[in-house]
Amino acid sequence: MTAQLMKSLTEDGIYDISDAMREKLDSFAAGFASEEETAAAISETFKETGYCVDPHTAVAVSVCRKYYAKSGDSAKCVIVSTASPFKFESAVMSAIGEKTDLPDLEMADKLAEVIGVNVPAAVSSLRDAPVLHDIVCGTDEMEKTVRNFLGI
């Protein structure tokens, strides 16, 4: 059924579920969070629990909090963290009130210090990794730069 619905969406721009599927949606809730709400969720979660969430997880936290406020539901909620705050150092550091003007790996070190965890090995390994690409360009130069890179 999912494959058919996705095919319809791709080919016709329509994702139309059946009445039987629609009936099951009464136990389904969805939402979104603005950038400000996402930053607030990062900050509040860290202040309240000492756990630092990434922006993706913060969206889930924000949506869950809004759901509880709107519905009055008090059932337990499990949010599965989807990424590392080290993938979004600048956004996370800003949300928790820390400086964001450090070079990336220094910011990783500062984030680790502030939240009390080690820098992940995947991030730390970048310290010794060779620089493969060092071309920087503005958006107005992007097409030309890519063409040059590709030799076309």
PyMOL commands that place a pseudoatom at each C-alpha (Angstrom):
pseudoatom trace, name=CA, resn=MET, resi=1, chain=A, elem=C, hetatm=0, pos=[0.000, 0.000, 0.000]
pseudoatom trace, name=CA, resn=THR, resi=2, chain=A, elem=C, hetatm=0, pos=[2.836, 2.396, 0.883]
pseudoatom trace, name=CA, resn=ALA, resi=3, chain=A, elem=C, hetatm=0, pos=[4.527, 1.737, -2.464]
pseudoatom trace, name=CA, resn=GLN, resi=4, chain=A, elem=C, hetatm=0, pos=[1.268, 2.480, -4.284]
pseudoatom trace, name=CA, resn=LEU, resi=5, chain=A, elem=C, hetatm=0, pos=[0.694, 5.676, -2.332]
pseudoatom trace, name=CA, resn=MET, resi=6, chain=A, elem=C, hetatm=0, pos=[4.263, 6.862, -2.948]
pseudoatom trace, name=CA, resn=LYS, resi=7, chain=A, elem=C, hetatm=0, pos=[3.946, 6.066, -6.658]
pseudoatom trace, name=CA, resn=SER, resi=8, chain=A, elem=C, hetatm=0, pos=[0.723, 8.083, -6.788]
pseudoatom trace, name=CA, resn=LEU, resi=9, chain=A, elem=C, hetatm=0, pos=[2.426, 10.949, -4.984]
pseudoatom trace, name=CA, resn=THR, resi=10, chain=A, elem=C, hetatm=0, pos=[5.372, 10.898, -7.388]
pseudoatom trace, name=CA, resn=GLU, resi=11, chain=A, elem=C, hetatm=0, pos=[3.342, 10.523, -10.576]
pseudoatom trace, name=CA, resn=ASP, resi=12, chain=A, elem=C, hetatm=0, pos=[0.146, 12.428, -9.782]
pseudoatom trace, name=CA, resn=GLY, resi=13, chain=A, elem=C, hetatm=0, pos=[1.053, 14.576, -6.776]
pseudoatom trace, name=CA, resn=ILE, resi=14, chain=A, elem=C, hetatm=0, pos=[-1.650, 12.823, -4.721]
pseudoatom trace, name=CA, resn=TYR, resi=15, chain=A, elem=C, hetatm=0, pos=[-1.276, 10.808, -1.514]
pseudoatom trace, name=CA, resn=ASP, resi=16, chain=A, elem=C, hetatm=0, pos=[-4.843, 9.795, -0.742]
pseudoatom trace, name=CA, resn=ILE, resi=17, chain=A, elem=C, hetatm=0, pos=[-5.329, 7.286, 2.066]
pseudoatom trace, name=CA, resn=SER, resi=18, chain=A, elem=C, hetatm=0, pos=[-8.324, 4.976, 2.350]
pseudoatom trace, name=CA, resn=ASP, resi=19, chain=A, elem=C, hetatm=0, pos=[-11.229, 5.478, 4.753]
pseudoatom trace, name=CA, resn=ALA, resi=20, chain=A, elem=C, hetatm=0, pos=[-10.016, 2.472, 6.768]
pseudoatom trace, name=CA, resn=MET, resi=21, chain=A, elem=C, hetatm=0, pos=[-6.609, 4.141, 7.169]
pseudoatom trace, name=CA, resn=ARG, resi=22, chain=A, elem=C, hetatm=0, pos=[-8.238, 7.463, 8.049]
pseudoatom trace, name=CA, resn=GLU, resi=23, chain=A, elem=C, hetatm=0, pos=[-10.222, 5.783, 10.855]
pseudoatom trace, name=CA, resn=LYS, resi=24, chain=A, elem=C, hetatm=0, pos=[-6.975, 4.714, 12.525]
pseudoatom trace, name=CA, resn=LEU, resi=25, chain=A, elem=C, hetatm=0, pos=[-5.626, 8.270, 12.634]
pseudoatom trace, name=CA, resn=ASP, resi=26, chain=A, elem=C, hetatm=0, pos=[-7.516, 9.136, 15.822]
pseudoatom trace, name=CA, resn=SER, resi=27, chain=A, elem=C, hetatm=0, pos=[-4.522, 7.838, 17.793]
pseudoatom trace, name=CA, resn=PHE, resi=28, chain=A, elem=C, hetatm=0, pos=[-2.014, 9.755, 15.666]
pseudoatom trace, name=CA, resn=ALA, resi=29, chain=A, elem=C, hetatm=0, pos=[-0.663, 13.222, 16.371]
pseudoatom trace, name=CA, resn=ALA, resi=30, chain=A, elem=C, hetatm=0, pos=[1.839, 15.306, 14.442]
pseudoatom trace, name=CA, resn=GLY, resi=31, chain=A, elem=C, hetatm=0, pos=[3.345, 18.735, 14.664]
pseudoatom trace, name=CA, resn=PHE, resi=32, chain=A, elem=C, hetatm=0, pos=[6.297, 20.978, 13.883]
pseudoatom trace, name=CA, resn=ALA, resi=33, chain=A, elem=C, hetatm=0, pos=[8.617, 23.387, 15.654]
pseudoatom trace, name=CA, resn=SER, resi=34, chain=A, elem=C, hetatm=0, pos=[9.999, 26.698, 14.502]
pseudoatom trace, name=CA, resn=GLU, resi=35, chain=A, elem=C, hetatm=0, pos=[13.717, 27.409, 14.776]
pseudoatom trace, name=CA, resn=GLU, resi=36, chain=A, elem=C, hetatm=0, pos=[13.025, 29.426, 17.920]
pseudoatom trace, name=CA, resn=GLU, resi=37, chain=A, elem=C, hetatm=0, pos=[10.974, 26.598, 19.472]
pseudoatom trace, name=CA, resn=THR, resi=38, chain=A, elem=C, hetatm=0, pos=[13.712, 24.130, 18.543]
pseudoatom trace, name=CA, resn=ALA, resi=39, chain=A, elem=C, hetatm=0, pos=[16.385, 26.264, 20.227]
pseudoatom trace, name=CA, resn=ALA, resi=40, chain=A, elem=C, hetatm=0, pos=[14.150, 26.650, 23.284]
pseudoatom trace, name=CA, resn=ALA, resi=41, chain=A, elem=C, hetatm=0, pos=[13.692, 22.872, 23.490]
pseudoatom trace, name=CA, resn=ILE, resi=42, chain=A, elem=C, hetatm=0, pos=[17.465, 22.351, 23.348]
pseudoatom trace, name=CA, resn=SER, resi=43, chain=A, elem=C, hetatm=0, pos=[17.996, 24.931, 26.081]
pseudoatom trace, name=CA, resn=GLU, resi=44, chain=A, elem=C, hetatm=0, pos=[15.135, 23.812, 28.335]
pseudoatom trace, name=CA, resn=THR, resi=45, chain=A, elem=C, hetatm=0, pos=[15.961, 20.118, 28.020]
pseudoatom trace, name=CA, resn=PHE, resi=46, chain=A, elem=C, hetatm=0, pos=[19.590, 20.779, 28.906]
pseudoatom trace, name=CA, resn=LYS, resi=47, chain=A, elem=C, hetatm=0, pos=[18.670, 23.010, 31.869]
pseudoatom trace, name=CA, resn=GLU, resi=48, chain=A, elem=C, hetatm=0, pos=[16.010, 20.597, 33.163]
pseudoatom trace, name=CA, resn=THR, resi=49, chain=A, elem=C, hetatm=0, pos=[17.821, 17.292, 32.665]
pseudoatom trace, name=CA, resn=GLY, resi=50, chain=A, elem=C, hetatm=0, pos=[21.489, 17.938, 31.890]
pseudoatom trace, name=CA, resn=TYR, resi=51, chain=A, elem=C, hetatm=0, pos=[21.014, 16.036, 28.622]
pseudoatom trace, name=CA, resn=CYS, resi=52, chain=A, elem=C, hetatm=0, pos=[21.886, 17.882, 25.424]
pseudoatom trace, name=CA, resn=VAL, resi=53, chain=A, elem=C, hetatm=0, pos=[19.677, 17.094, 22.440]
pseudoatom trace, name=CA, resn=ASP, resi=54, chain=A, elem=C, hetatm=0, pos=[20.374, 17.776, 18.791]
pseudoatom trace, name=CA, resn=PRO, resi=55, chain=A, elem=C, hetatm=0, pos=[17.997, 19.993, 16.769]
pseudoatom trace, name=CA, resn=HIS, resi=56, chain=A, elem=C, hetatm=0, pos=[16.136, 17.029, 15.218]
pseudoatom trace, name=CA, resn=THR, resi=57, chain=A, elem=C, hetatm=0, pos=[15.415, 15.559, 18.630]
pseudoatom trace, name=CA, resn=ALA, resi=58, chain=A, elem=C, hetatm=0, pos=[14.549, 19.015, 19.945]
pseudoatom trace, name=CA, resn=VAL, resi=59, chain=A, elem=C, hetatm=0, pos=[11.773, 19.241, 17.351]
pseudoatom trace, name=CA, resn=ALA, resi=60, chain=A, elem=C, hetatm=0, pos=[10.316, 16.026, 18.767]
pseudoatom trace, name=CA, resn=VAL, resi=61, chain=A, elem=C, hetatm=0, pos=[10.624, 17.385, 22.314]
pseudoatom trace, name=CA, resn=SER, resi=62, chain=A, elem=C, hetatm=0, pos=[8.870, 20.609, 21.321]
pseudoatom trace, name=CA, resn=VAL, resi=63, chain=A, elem=C, hetatm=0, pos=[6.075, 18.807, 19.481]
pseudoatom trace, name=CA, resn=CYS, resi=64, chain=A, elem=C, hetatm=0, pos=[5.582, 16.427, 22.401]
pseudoatom trace, name=CA, resn=ARG, resi=65, chain=A, elem=C, hetatm=0, pos=[5.336, 19.317, 24.863]
pseudoatom trace, name=CA, resn=LYS, resi=66, chain=A, elem=C, hetatm=0, pos=[2.793, 21.098, 22.649]
pseudoatom trace, name=CA, resn=TYR, resi=67, chain=A, elem=C, hetatm=0, pos=[0.806, 17.861, 22.321]
pseudoatom trace, name=CA, resn=TYR, resi=68, chain=A, elem=C, hetatm=0, pos=[0.689, 17.431, 26.102]
pseudoatom trace, name=CA, resn=ALA, resi=69, chain=A, elem=C, hetatm=0, pos=[-0.406, 21.049, 26.587]
pseudoatom trace, name=CA, resn=LYS, resi=70, chain=A, elem=C, hetatm=0, pos=[-3.122, 20.820, 23.939]
pseudoatom trace, name=CA, resn=SER, resi=71, chain=A, elem=C, hetatm=0, pos=[-4.458, 17.354, 24.678]
pseudoatom trace, name=CA, resn=GLY, resi=72, chain=A, elem=C, hetatm=0, pos=[-4.047, 17.045, 28.430]
pseudoatom trace, name=CA, resn=ASP, resi=73, chain=A, elem=C, hetatm=0, pos=[-2.618, 13.585, 27.775]
pseudoatom trace, name=CA, resn=SER, resi=74, chain=A, elem=C, hetatm=0, pos=[-0.181, 12.470, 30.447]
pseudoatom trace, name=CA, resn=ALA, resi=75, chain=A, elem=C, hetatm=0, pos=[0.920, 9.151, 28.990]
pseudoatom trace, name=CA, resn=LYS, resi=76, chain=A, elem=C, hetatm=0, pos=[4.635, 8.455, 28.962]
pseudoatom trace, name=CA, resn=CYS, resi=77, chain=A, elem=C, hetatm=0, pos=[6.394, 9.437, 25.761]
pseudoatom trace, name=CA, resn=VAL, resi=78, chain=A, elem=C, hetatm=0, pos=[9.607, 7.974, 24.409]
pseudoatom trace, name=CA, resn=ILE, resi=79, chain=A, elem=C, hetatm=0, pos=[11.608, 10.179, 22.064]
pseudoatom trace, name=CA, resn=VAL, resi=80, chain=A, elem=C, hetatm=0, pos=[14.370, 8.475, 20.174]
pseudoatom trace, name=CA, resn=SER, resi=81, chain=A, elem=C, hetatm=0, pos=[17.310, 10.806, 19.689]
pseudoatom trace, name=CA, resn=THR, resi=82, chain=A, elem=C, hetatm=0, pos=[18.130, 10.896, 16.006]
pseudoatom trace, name=CA, resn=ALA, resi=83, chain=A, elem=C, hetatm=0, pos=[21.486, 12.655, 15.822]
pseudoatom trace, name=CA, resn=SER, resi=84, chain=A, elem=C, hetatm=0, pos=[24.383, 13.967, 17.855]
pseudoatom trace, name=CA, resn=PRO, resi=85, chain=A, elem=C, hetatm=0, pos=[24.568, 17.554, 19.086]
pseudoatom trace, name=CA, resn=PHE, resi=86, chain=A, elem=C, hetatm=0, pos=[28.117, 17.482, 17.678]
pseudoatom trace, name=CA, resn=LYS, resi=87, chain=A, elem=C, hetatm=0, pos=[26.640, 17.396, 14.183]
pseudoatom trace, name=CA, resn=PHE, resi=88, chain=A, elem=C, hetatm=0, pos=[25.040, 20.786, 14.872]
pseudoatom trace, name=CA, resn=GLU, resi=89, chain=A, elem=C, hetatm=0, pos=[27.583, 22.386, 17.204]
pseudoatom trace, name=CA, resn=SER, resi=90, chain=A, elem=C, hetatm=0, pos=[26.839, 25.998, 16.352]
pseudoatom trace, name=CA, resn=ALA, resi=91, chain=A, elem=C, hetatm=0, pos=[23.054, 25.687, 16.712]
pseudoatom trace, name=CA, resn=VAL, resi=92, chain=A, elem=C, hetatm=0, pos=[23.361, 23.735, 19.954]
pseudoatom trace, name=CA, resn=MET, resi=93, chain=A, elem=C, hetatm=0, pos=[25.963, 26.060, 21.465]
pseudoatom trace, name=CA, resn=SER, resi=94, chain=A, elem=C, hetatm=0, pos=[23.826, 29.080, 20.588]
pseudoatom trace, name=CA, resn=ALA, resi=95, chain=A, elem=C, hetatm=0, pos=[20.734, 27.467, 22.107]
pseudoatom trace, name=CA, resn=ILE, resi=96, chain=A, elem=C, hetatm=0, pos=[22.481, 26.747, 25.399]
pseudoatom trace, name=CA, resn=GLY, resi=97, chain=A, elem=C, hetatm=0, pos=[23.930, 30.256, 25.575]
pseudoatom trace, name=CA, resn=GLU, resi=98, chain=A, elem=C, hetatm=0, pos=[27.533, 29.536, 24.624]
pseudoatom trace, name=CA, resn=LYS, resi=99, chain=A, elem=C, hetatm=0, pos=[29.875, 31.267, 22.161]
pseudoatom trace, name=CA, resn=THR, resi=100, chain=A, elem=C, hetatm=0, pos=[29.687, 30.111, 18.561]
pseudoatom trace, name=CA, resn=ASP, resi=101, chain=A, elem=C, hetatm=0, pos=[32.638, 32.020, 17.144]
pseudoatom trace, name=CA, resn=LEU, resi=102, chain=A, elem=C, hetatm=0, pos=[35.146, 29.183, 17.622]
pseudoatom trace, name=CA, resn=PRO, resi=103, chain=A, elem=C, hetatm=0, pos=[36.604, 27.049, 14.834]
pseudoatom trace, name=CA, resn=ASP, resi=104, chain=A, elem=C, hetatm=0, pos=[34.645, 23.783, 14.414]
pseudoatom trace, name=CA, resn=LEU, resi=105, chain=A, elem=C, hetatm=0, pos=[36.903, 21.401, 16.328]
pseudoatom trace, name=CA, resn=GLU, resi=106, chain=A, elem=C, hetatm=0, pos=[37.475, 23.910, 19.119]
pseudoatom trace, name=CA, resn=MET, resi=107, chain=A, elem=C, hetatm=0, pos=[33.711, 24.307, 19.315]
pseudoatom trace, name=CA, resn=ALA, resi=108, chain=A, elem=C, hetatm=0, pos=[33.403, 20.523, 19.578]
pseudoatom trace, name=CA, resn=ASP, resi=109, chain=A, elem=C, hetatm=0, pos=[35.830, 20.573, 22.495]
pseudoatom trace, name=CA, resn=LYS, resi=110, chain=A, elem=C, hetatm=0, pos=[33.921, 23.403, 24.186]
pseudoatom trace, name=CA, resn=LEU, resi=111, chain=A, elem=C, hetatm=0, pos=[30.576, 21.648, 23.631]
pseudoatom trace, name=CA, resn=ALA, resi=112, chain=A, elem=C, hetatm=0, pos=[31.990, 18.461, 25.149]
pseudoatom trace, name=CA, resn=GLU, resi=113, chain=A, elem=C, hetatm=0, pos=[33.211, 20.431, 28.156]
pseudoatom trace, name=CA, resn=VAL, resi=114, chain=A, elem=C, hetatm=0, pos=[29.896, 22.234, 28.651]
pseudoatom trace, name=CA, resn=ILE, resi=115, chain=A, elem=C, hetatm=0, pos=[27.647, 19.169, 28.317]
pseudoatom trace, name=CA, resn=GLY, resi=116, chain=A, elem=C, hetatm=0, pos=[30.026, 16.796, 30.087]
pseudoatom trace, name=CA, resn=VAL, resi=117, chain=A, elem=C, hetatm=0, pos=[30.621, 14.178, 27.408]
pseudoatom trace, name=CA, resn=ASN, resi=118, chain=A, elem=C, hetatm=0, pos=[33.540, 13.176, 25.229]
pseudoatom trace, name=CA, resn=VAL, resi=119, chain=A, elem=C, hetatm=0, pos=[33.842, 14.409, 21.672]
pseudoatom trace, name=CA, resn=PRO, resi=120, chain=A, elem=C, hetatm=0, pos=[32.660, 11.491, 19.501]
pseudoatom trace, name=CA, resn=ALA, resi=121, chain=A, elem=C, hetatm=0, pos=[35.468, 9.540, 17.830]
pseudoatom trace, name=CA, resn=ALA, resi=122, chain=A, elem=C, hetatm=0, pos=[34.086, 10.339, 14.375]
pseudoatom trace, name=CA, resn=VAL, resi=123, chain=A, elem=C, hetatm=0, pos=[34.433, 14.055, 15.090]
pseudoatom trace, name=CA, resn=SER, resi=124, chain=A, elem=C, hetatm=0, pos=[37.732, 13.775, 16.913]
pseudoatom trace, name=CA, resn=SER, resi=125, chain=A, elem=C, hetatm=0, pos=[39.258, 11.779, 14.042]
pseudoatom trace, name=CA, resn=LEU, resi=126, chain=A, elem=C, hetatm=0, pos=[38.888, 14.858, 11.834]
pseudoatom trace, name=CA, resn=ARG, resi=127, chain=A, elem=C, hetatm=0, pos=[41.795, 16.461, 13.703]
pseudoatom trace, name=CA, resn=ASP, resi=128, chain=A, elem=C, hetatm=0, pos=[44.264, 14.262, 11.816]
pseudoatom trace, name=CA, resn=ALA, resi=129, chain=A, elem=C, hetatm=0, pos=[42.327, 13.856, 8.581]
pseudoatom trace, name=CA, resn=PRO, resi=130, chain=A, elem=C, hetatm=0, pos=[43.879, 15.326, 5.456]
pseudoatom trace, name=CA, resn=VAL, resi=131, chain=A, elem=C, hetatm=0, pos=[42.116, 18.298, 3.882]
pseudoatom trace, name=CA, resn=LEU, resi=132, chain=A, elem=C, hetatm=0, pos=[40.762, 17.042, 0.567]
pseudoatom trace, name=CA, resn=HIS, resi=133, chain=A, elem=C, hetatm=0, pos=[38.886, 20.133, -0.568]
pseudoatom trace, name=CA, resn=ASP, resi=134, chain=A, elem=C, hetatm=0, pos=[39.707, 23.721, 0.305]
pseudoatom trace, name=CA, resn=ILE, resi=135, chain=A, elem=C, hetatm=0, pos=[37.734, 25.669, -2.277]
pseudoatom trace, name=CA, resn=VAL, resi=136, chain=A, elem=C, hetatm=0, pos=[35.396, 28.268, -0.832]
pseudoatom trace, name=CA, resn=CYS, resi=137, chain=A, elem=C, hetatm=0, pos=[32.985, 30.239, -2.990]
pseudoatom trace, name=CA, resn=GLY, resi=138, chain=A, elem=C, hetatm=0, pos=[29.916, 32.394, -2.710]
pseudoatom trace, name=CA, resn=THR, resi=139, chain=A, elem=C, hetatm=0, pos=[26.548, 31.320, -4.060]
pseudoatom trace, name=CA, resn=ASP, resi=140, chain=A, elem=C, hetatm=0, pos=[27.044, 33.561, -7.093]
pseudoatom trace, name=CA, resn=GLU, resi=141, chain=A, elem=C, hetatm=0, pos=[30.236, 31.632, -7.973]
pseudoatom trace, name=CA, resn=MET, resi=142, chain=A, elem=C, hetatm=0, pos=[28.875, 28.149, -7.272]
pseudoatom trace, name=CA, resn=GLU, resi=143, chain=A, elem=C, hetatm=0, pos=[28.034, 27.091, -10.837]
pseudoatom trace, name=CA, resn=LYS, resi=144, chain=A, elem=C, hetatm=0, pos=[31.395, 28.241, -12.190]
pseudoatom trace, name=CA, resn=THR, resi=145, chain=A, elem=C, hetatm=0, pos=[33.266, 26.598, -9.306]
pseudoatom trace, name=CA, resn=VAL, resi=146, chain=A, elem=C, hetatm=0, pos=[31.484, 23.261, -9.777]
pseudoatom trace, name=CA, resn=ARG, resi=147, chain=A, elem=C, hetatm=0, pos=[32.115, 23.371, -13.532]
pseudoatom trace, name=CA, resn=ASN, resi=148, chain=A, elem=C, hetatm=0, pos=[35.808, 24.057, -12.926]
pseudoatom trace, name=CA, resn=PHE, resi=149, chain=A, elem=C, hetatm=0, pos=[35.989, 21.244, -10.386]
pseudoatom trace, name=CA, resn=LEU, resi=150, chain=A, elem=C, hetatm=0, pos=[34.372, 18.842, -12.865]
pseudoatom trace, name=CA, resn=GLY, resi=151, chain=A, elem=C, hetatm=0, pos=[36.506, 20.108, -15.756]
pseudoatom trace, name=CA, resn=ILE, resi=152, chain=A, elem=C, hetatm=0, pos=[33.529, 21.125, -17.909]
for i in range(1, 152): cmd.bond("trace and resi %d" % i, "trace and resi %d" % (i + 1))
show_as sticks, trace
zoom trace
